[in-house]
């Protein structure tokens, strides 16, 4: 994974399976979309694209840029919904769940049902003094915890 933001009280991580994320980002429609946000998908490695996303997210957290809505493409949201969210500024959606839906409401609702139960590893607090790796190892490791290949994980310090 990659840490998109490390704050005093909270950190935000993008966790992924490399093969699945590469396939998502290199799909022709997604690659063209990402180019409009400065990602050089023809010439970049996955690590370079993730670094670009982390830079854009940091610019947002520092108040120097808008939220990087292309993150939806990294999370595997349907590209039509990512584009719809941007075009409609988050309004006029058909339904919402894990994301706001602008096309294929039926398909999205089926996907939302599949996502209902979070992986066991993420329902627990990390062991005292432990972090993300401890939480993942208790839950059987990252590979067993991730079903769709990519998701955000937020840690909150107590």
N, C-alpha and C positions, 0 to 999 in steps of 0.2 A: 504494500500500500504506500500511499504518499500522504504526508501531513499537509493539508491545505492551509491550516491556520493553527498556530500554537499560542494560546493566550494564557493569562495568569490563572483564569478559572476554568477555561474550556479549550479543548483542542478538537479540530475537525479533520477526520481522515477519510480518504477515498480508498476503499479496499476493493481489490479486483483480482480476477484470474487473468493473467496476461494474455493468453490465447483468445479468450472471449472478448476482452476489451479491444485488442488489436482488430479482431474481426468486426466489431461494432464500428470502430472509427475509420476503418479502411473501406467500408461499404461505400460505393460511389456517391450515393446521395448525401451521406453523412460527411464524407471527405470534402465534397464541394461546399457544403454548408459551413464546415469548420474553417475553410480557407477564407471565408468572409469575415472571420474573427481573428485572422492573423496566424492561423496554424498552417504550416507548410507541409501538408499531409503527404505529398509526393516525396519529399526529401527528409522528413523527420522520422526519428525513431519514436516508439511509444514513450520512452522516458522524456524525450524532448517535448512531446505534446503535453505530457503530464506536468512538466516544469512550466510550460506556458499557461496551463490552467491554474496552477498554484500561484503564478505571478498575477494573473487576472483576478483571482480570488483575493489576494493580498491587497491589490489596488482598491478593490471594493471595500475590504475591511478598514482600510486607511482613509476611506472617503474620497478617493481620487478617481473612482470610476463606478459605473453602475454594476449591479450584480451580473456575473458572467452566466447568462441564461443558457449558453451553449453547454453548460454542465449537464443539462438534461440529456444531451446526446451521449455524454460519457457514462451516464447512469443507465443507458439503454431505453430511455423513454422513446416512444414512437416519434420519429422526426417530424411528422405532421403536427403532433401535439406541441413539440418544442417550438416549431415555427409559429403555430397558432397562438401560443402563449405570448410570444414576442410581438406578433402583429396586433393582437387584441389587448396587449398590456395587462394580461392576467384576468381579463373580464370576458363575459359572453361565452363561457365554456359550457359544454353539454353536461358534464358531471365532473366530480373531483374525488380523488382518493389519495393515492401516493403521488399523483401529479394531476394537473388540470387537463381535461380531455377535450379536444377540439374536433376529433374525427374518430370513428369506430368505437362508439360508446359501449356497444355490446362486448367487443373484444377486450376493452380496457377493464370493464367490470369483472370479467372472468379472470383477468390477470390480478386484479386487486384481491379477489377471493383466494388466489394461490398464495398471496403475500400475507395473509391474515396473521399467521403465527410467526413471530420472530424466531430465528434460530435460538436454541437453548442457551448457547454461549452468551447471547446478548440480553437475556432476561435477567441475568445475575449482575450484581455489583462486582467489580474486580476485587480480588483478594486485597486486604490491606497491604499497601506497599507495592502491590502489583499493578500492572498497567494492561495495555491492550494485549501484549503477548501472553500474559498470565491468563487473561480472560479467554483468549482463543485456545490456549493449550488445555484449559479445564473443559472446554466444550468440544474437544476432539480435533482442534486445529482449524486453521483457516479454510482448508479445502472442504471439510464437512460442514462448516458453518455457512458457507456461501452457496446458495442454490442457483441464482441467476448469473453470478459471476462478478457483479459490481454493486456496491452500495456505500453509503456514507455512514460513518460511525463517529459519534461525538463522545468525548470523555469529559467528565465534569469533576474537578478537584474539590474535595470536601475539606 
